[in-house]
């Protein structure tokens, strides 16, 4: 019940295209859903996050869509650029200072020129 | 703001020795820090939750006597890999959650440990 399923495992998108990564969860107690971006040999960095009281959040070219009834959320990267090539992890957690984060399995995105 | 550092960034040690990794929150205080291990092309695996001034909470299957965690201050947590073996070689990442923040955590740049 603590799992977060993420797909696809890898994704190749042409420059200027839209990258879409999907995640699904089971635990209805989760109330915070961040996305992290990780470059090789580096730690993850928070990209964008959403709470279940909204269905969509947009920051620049990055948008999270959230479907509470389906227990699914997705990351859309508009106008994908080669610099977006990285591994993306969705995550979920229950609010609280000591609460741990459950990570998805990751999606390796490659944006080709 | 919200910068977390790790030291060292890379370390090579011989089998049987111990190695200490430091995790510091540079511009904020953190009651809670987390230690992760990441294998190549895999997701982050939580090892333990480190709480300032108290014992760490280890995830199932993580040997607490092998991976010693100390969180002595609100800006520093350390992970000591004791009697390291080649199978302990991995990428270790810490994260820190700011005081009074129920959600965000900020990650360090990671430490690459190689045990020969």
Interface residues (C-beta under 8 A of the other chain):
Chain A: X32 X34 X36 X41 X42 X43 X44 X45 X46 X49 X89 X93 X95 X96 X97 X98 X99 X100 X101 X103 X104 X105 X106 X108
Chain B: X4 X6 X31 X32 X34 X41 X42 X43 X44 X46 X49 X51 X91 X93 X95 X97 X99 X100 X101 X102 X103 X104 X105 X106 X107 X108 X109 X110 X112
